[in-house]
Amino acid sequence: MTYALEELVDTVDEIAETSFPDLEFLDPSGVLEVNARVSSVSTVRIELPSNEYFHLSSVQIDAEGVDDLVTATERVASSNWKGYGQLLAQGTLFDPDHRGTGFHTKKEQFPWVEFRFDRPVELRRLRFRNRGNATALRARGLRVRVRTAGGRWTTIYDGAERAQAFVRATEGIFGGVHDVEAAEGGGVVPAAADLVQLLTQVHLREYGPALVRDLAQIPISPAARAQFRDLVSQKVLGRRELEWTSHGVRRSFRFWKPAEKERYVAYSMELVADLRELTPHVCLGFGSVLAVVRDKDLIPHDDDLDIIVGFEPHEAAKIGDALRLIEKHLGARGYTVAGKNTAHRLVSRRPDKKVDVFVGIFEGDEIAWYPGRRGDLSRQIVFPAQEVEFLGTKCAIPARAETYLERIYGPGWKVPDRHFKHTWDRRGYADLIR
């Protein structure tokens, strides 16, 4: 049996929406409703099956004859992170309009919260609202259990079991599918089962590096791979304000509000100023220059800004030396510097989003940042940087920005290409990255 690639994406999406709407609980501010009529309930317990922080925004318990959950229950958590024990005691989480954090445990194995009634009640329904940001994913596998007056515990909802049931449902439909037709002359895509597995991962909100790696290993053409990413972004991820970018599944700039963009650009220029205390050779680079020069806005399918830093050989002989200078300099100024990439580090300062900081080494009149072809850029093309107004902030970009873009992206740089990939040729930089 053969499916069109778009039909494959649509069918899995329909299974998730119609039969497993509770999967949406893992989205920011996601809501989970559990309808369960249970008599003589003395305790409601919610728990996670993992080593994790546990936090939700609100909990509603609909029980006959219970009007005030604050006075009718004792709230007990396995632990309390920072001052959240007091918040739990106040019962703030019972407010259905509450959008902050209603309770927050420490990171621990199998965290839990119990709601102990002052008398047995007739339980009708429960409603949970997740946190309003990416940490909502921590509630993966949420389990709801109730204890009756006789001491018996019963599980009335198990998120991990629901996830397994969803996987079985997709396997049941696509078990006999061996290939998929790609659109626009892409031919037949083999290993349909592998694509279905990726789709189930997306619906289960498993957005980690394995998703990108697994797609890259499926034996399909680059065109079919790009089509698959686009379909998943348009039909599934878009309503979650996410997109499958070249970096993986991210909240790309197309979903950012203007004020968010302006704050991020301003923060990035503060980072440039701090880096210039280390060396004057600092400005925006790569796709960030495209954003300033071509788009006059953050590129819709991108999700971060890039800063490039140049070092003289006497300052840093190799790229690793330059990265260590960045780590030491910014770490001393309160930044978090993360990552083990050969070419760059991820730099952040709460609550700001990460910025990629790339390093390069001057070689006479030339300088290059990995990725990219060594020897393509001269000092005069990049430094001293010029300043231009961008989203309310004066931003540093290469001195000859259009020449820089042509050297990095080729003569077609003026036409957006959301599937562009840099050349990561380690051989050309072997002496600098050893």
C-alpha positions in Angstrom: 0.0 0.0 0.0 1.3 3.5 -0.9 0.4 6.8 0.8 1.1 10.3 -0.4 3.5 12.0 2.0 1.0 14.7 2.9 -1.7 12.1 3.5 0.6 10.3 5.9 1.1 13.5 7.9 -2.6 14.3 7.9 -3.7 10.8 9.0 -1.4 10.7 12.0 -2.5 14.2 12.9 -6.1 13.2 12.7 -5.5 10.2 15.0 -3.9 12.5 17.6 -6.6 15.2 17.4 -9.6 12.9 17.5 -8.6 10.1 19.8 -5.7 11.5 21.8 -6.5 15.2 22.5 -4.9 14.8 26.0 -1.4 14.9 24.2 -1.9 18.6 24.0 -1.4 18.9 27.8 2.3 19.0 27.2 2.0 22.3 25.3 2.5 25.6 27.1 -0.7 26.2 29.1 -2.0 22.9 27.9 -5.2 21.6 29.6 -5.9 18.0 30.7 -9.4 17.0 31.7 -10.0 13.7 33.4 -13.6 12.6 33.8 -13.9 10.0 36.4 -16.8 9.3 38.8 -15.4 7.7 41.9 -17.1 7.4 45.2 -15.7 7.9 48.7 -12.5 9.5 47.6 -10.2 10.6 50.4 -7.1 11.6 48.5 -6.2 12.7 44.9 -2.6 12.2 44.1 -0.8 13.4 40.9 2.7 12.2 40.2 5.4 11.9 37.6 7.1 8.6 36.6 10.6 10.2 36.2 13.4 12.2 37.8 12.1 15.7 37.2 10.8 18.9 38.6 7.0 18.8 39.0 5.0 22.0 38.5 1.6 23.0 37.2 -0.3 26.3 37.0 -3.7 25.2 38.3 -5.7 22.2 39.5 -9.5 22.0 39.6 -11.2 19.2 41.4 -15.0 18.8 40.9 -16.5 16.9 43.7 -20.1 16.8 45.0 -20.7 19.1 47.9 -17.2 20.7 47.8 -17.3 24.4 47.2 -14.0 25.6 48.8 -11.1 23.3 48.0 -8.7 25.5 50.1 -10.6 24.6 53.3 -11.7 21.1 52.2 -8.2 19.8 51.4 -4.8 19.5 52.9 -2.1 19.9 50.2 1.1 17.9 50.6 4.0 17.7 48.1 6.9 15.3 48.0 9.2 18.4 48.3 9.0 22.1 47.7 11.4 24.1 45.5 12.4 27.4 47.1 9.3 29.2 48.5 6.6 27.3 46.6 5.5 25.3 49.7 3.8 28.5 51.0 2.1 29.0 47.7 0.8 25.4 47.8 -0.5 26.0 51.3 -2.4 29.1 50.2 -4.2 27.1 47.6 -3.4 29.5 44.7 -3.5 26.6 42.3 -7.2 26.2 42.8 -7.9 29.5 40.9 -8.8 28.4 37.3 -7.5 31.6 35.9 -4.1 31.3 37.6 -1.4 31.3 34.9 1.7 31.4 37.1 3.1 28.4 39.1 0.7 26.8 41.5 3.2 24.4 43.0 6.8 23.4 42.3 8.7 20.4 43.7 12.4 19.9 43.6 13.9 17.8 40.9 13.6 14.3 42.3 12.7 10.7 41.5 8.9 10.3 41.2 7.7 13.7 42.5 4.1 14.0 43.7 1.4 16.2 45.2 -1.5 15.0 47.2 -4.9 16.6 47.9 -6.3 15.1 51.1 -10.0 15.7 51.8 -11.3 16.3 55.3 -14.1 13.8 54.5 -14.7 11.2 51.7 -16.2 12.9 48.5 -17.8 11.9 45.3 -15.3 12.8 42.6 -16.6 13.8 39.2 -13.9 15.5 37.2 -10.4 16.9 37.4 -8.8 19.6 35.3 -5.1 20.5 35.2 -3.5 23.5 33.5 0.2 23.2 32.6 2.9 25.8 32.9 2.8 28.5 30.2 6.3 28.0 28.7 8.6 25.2 27.4 9.0 23.7 30.8 5.5 22.3 30.3 7.2 19.2 28.8 8.4 18.3 32.3 4.8 17.0 33.0 5.4 14.1 30.6 3.8 10.9 31.8 1.5 12.6 34.4 -0.4 10.0 36.4 -3.5 10.6 38.5 -4.5 8.3 41.3 -7.2 8.3 43.9 -7.5 6.7 47.2 -10.9 5.6 48.5 -12.1 5.5 52.1 -11.2 1.8 52.3 -7.5 2.6 51.5 -7.5 1.3 47.9 -5.5 3.2 45.3 -6.8 3.4 41.8 -5.1 5.0 38.7 -7.7 7.0 36.8 -5.3 8.6 34.2 -1.8 7.5 33.1 0.0 9.8 30.6 2.7 7.2 29.8 0.1 4.6 29.0 -1.8 7.0 26.8 1.4 7.7 24.9 1.9 4.0 24.3 -1.7 3.7 23.1 -1.1 6.4 20.6 2.0 4.7 19.2 0.0 1.4 18.9 -2.9 3.3 17.1 -0.5 4.6 14.5 1.2 1.3 14.1 -2.2 -0.4 13.6 -3.1 1.8 10.7 0.3 2.0 9.0 1.6 -1.5 9.8 1.2 -2.6 6.1 2.6 0.6 4.6 5.9 0.1 2.9 6.5 3.3 1.0 5.1 6.8 0.5 4.8 9.0 -2.6 6.6 12.3 -2.4 5.1 15.2 -4.2 6.5 17.0 -7.3 8.4 14.2 -8.8 10.1 13.1 -5.6 9.3 9.5 -6.4 8.5 6.9 -3.8 9.8 7.4 -0.3 10.8 4.1 1.3 10.8 3.3 5.0 7.3 4.7 5.7 7.3 3.1 9.1 10.3 5.2 10.0 8.4 8.4 9.0 5.4 7.3 11.0 7.7 6.8 14.0 9.0 10.4 13.6 5.4 11.7 13.4 4.5 9.9 16.6 7.6 11.5 18.2 6.4 15.0 17.1 2.9 14.4 18.5 4.4 13.1 21.8 6.4 16.3 22.0 9.7 14.5 21.8 11.6 17.4 20.2 15.2 16.4 21.2 18.2 16.0 18.9 17.2 12.4 18.1 14.4 13.7 15.9 16.8 15.5 13.6 19.3 12.7 13.6 16.7 10.0 12.9 15.3 12.0 9.9 18.8 12.4 8.5 19.3 8.7 8.6 16.1 7.7 6.7 17.1 6.8 3.1 15.1 9.5 1.3 16.1 12.3 -1.0 17.0 15.8 0.3 13.8 17.1 -1.4 11.6 14.6 0.3 13.2 15.3 3.6 12.6 19.0 3.2 9.0 18.4 2.1 8.5 16.2 5.2 9.8 18.9 7.5 7.7 21.6 5.8 4.5 19.5 6.1 5.1 18.8 9.8 5.7 22.4 10.4 2.7 23.6 8.5 0.2 21.0 9.6 1.3 20.1 13.1 3.9 22.3 14.7 2.6 25.7 13.6 -0.4 25.6 15.9 2.0 25.1 18.8 4.0 28.1 17.6 6.9 25.8 16.6 8.7 25.1 13.4 11.1 22.3 12.3 14.1 24.5 11.4 17.6 23.6 10.4 18.4 23.6 14.2 15.5 21.2 15.0 12.1 22.0 16.4 12.1 25.5 17.7 9.8 28.5 18.3 11.0 30.4 15.3 10.9 34.1 14.9 7.7 34.0 12.8 5.9 33.4 16.1 7.6 36.2 18.1 5.8 39.3 19.0 7.4 42.7 18.0 8.4 43.5 21.6 10.1 40.1 22.0 12.2 40.7 18.9 13.2 44.2 20.1 14.2 42.9 23.5 16.3 40.1 22.0 18.1 42.3 19.5 18.8 44.8 22.3 20.2 42.1 24.5 22.4 40.8 21.7 23.9 44.2 21.3 24.6 44.3 25.1 26.4 41.1 24.6 28.4 42.6 21.7 29.4 45.5 24.0 30.6 43.1 26.7 32.6 41.1 24.2 34.3 44.2 22.9 35.9 44.5 26.3 37.8 41.4 25.2 38.5 42.4 21.6 37.1 45.1 19.3 36.5 42.6 16.5 32.9 41.8 17.3 29.7 42.1 15.2 26.6 40.2 14.0 27.3 37.4 11.5 25.8 34.7 9.3 22.0 34.8 9.1 21.8 37.7 11.5 23.3 39.9 8.8 20.8 38.6 6.3 18.1 39.7 8.7 19.4 43.2 9.0 20.3 43.8 5.4 17.8 41.7 3.4 14.7 41.1 5.6 14.8 44.2 7.8 13.4 41.9 10.4 14.4 38.7 12.1 14.2 35.9 9.5 10.9 34.1 10.0 12.3 30.5 9.8 15.3 31.3 12.0 15.4 31.0 15.8 18.5 32.7 17.1 21.0 35.5 16.4 24.7 34.9 15.6 27.6 37.0 16.8 31.1 36.6 15.3 34.3 37.4 17.2 37.8 37.6 15.6 41.1 37.0 17.5 44.7 37.7 16.5 47.0 34.7 16.6 48.8 36.0 19.6 45.5 36.2 21.5 44.2 32.7 20.5 46.3 30.3 18.4 43.4 27.9 17.8 39.6 28.0 17.8 39.5 26.1 21.1 41.7 28.7 22.7 39.3 31.4 21.4 36.3 29.6 22.8 38.0 29.3 26.2 38.6 33.1 26.2 34.9 33.6 25.5 33.8 31.3 28.3 36.1 32.9 30.9 35.3 36.5 29.8 31.5 36.1 29.7 31.3 33.8 32.7 32.9 36.4 34.8 30.2 38.9 33.7 27.3 36.7 34.8 26.5 35.0 31.5 25.8 31.3 31.1 28.1 29.9 28.4 27.1 26.4 27.2 27.7 23.9 24.5 30.6 21.8 23.1 30.3 22.7 19.4 33.7 23.0 17.6 32.8 26.5 16.3 30.6 28.3 18.8 29.1 28.6 22.2 25.5 29.3 23.3 25.4 32.4 25.5 22.5 33.5 27.6 21.6 35.7 30.6 18.3 35.1 32.3 15.7 35.6 31.1 17.0 36.3 27.7 17.2 33.7 24.9 20.5 32.2 23.8 22.8 33.8 21.2 25.3 31.8 19.2 28.8 33.2 19.5 31.3 32.1 16.8 35.0 32.6 16.9 37.6 33.0 14.2 41.4 33.5 14.0 43.0 36.2 11.8 45.5 34.9 9.4 47.3 37.9 8.0 44.7 39.8 6.0 42.2 37.0 6.1 39.8 35.6 8.6 37.2 32.9 8.5 34.6 31.5 10.9 33.9 27.8 10.8 31.5 26.9 9.1 32.5 28.5 5.8 35.3 28.2 3.4 38.6 29.3 4.8 40.1 32.3 3.1 36.9 33.7 1.8 36.8 36.7 4.0 39.3 39.6 4.6 39.6 41.9 7.5 38.4 44.8 5.3 35.2 43.0 4.5 34.3 42.6 8.1 36.1 45.1 10.4 35.8 47.7 11.6 32.1 46.9 11.8 29.5 49.4 10.8 26.4 50.3 12.9 22.9 50.3 11.4 19.5 50.8 13.0 17.6 47.5 13.4 14.4 46.9 15.4 15.0 49.9 17.6 18.7 49.2 18.3 21.9 50.2 16.7 23.5 46.9 15.5 27.0 46.1 14.5 27.3 44.3 11.2 30.3 43.7 8.8 31.8 46.7 7.2 31.0 45.6 3.7 27.8 43.6 4.5 26.7 42.7 1.0 30.1 41.4 0.1 30.2 39.4 3.3 26.8 37.9 2.5 27.8 37.0 -1.0 30.9 35.2 0.3 28.9 33.3 2.9 25.7 32.5 1.0 26.7 33.0 -2.6 25.3 35.3 -5.3 21.7 34.3 -4.5 21.7 35.6 -1.0 18.9 38.1 -1.7 16.4 35.2 -2.2 15.4 33.5 1.1 16.3 29.8 1.3 14.9 28.2 4.4 16.7 25.0 3.6 20.2 26.5 3.2 23.0 24.6 5.0 26.5 25.8 5.8 29.5 23.8 4.7 31.0 22.2 7.8 34.3 21.0 6.3 36.6 20.2 9.2 39.4 19.3 6.9 39.9 23.0 5.9 40.3 23.9 9.5 42.1 20.9 10.7 45.1 22.8 12.0 42.9 25.2 13.9 40.5 22.8 15.6 43.0 20.1 16.7 
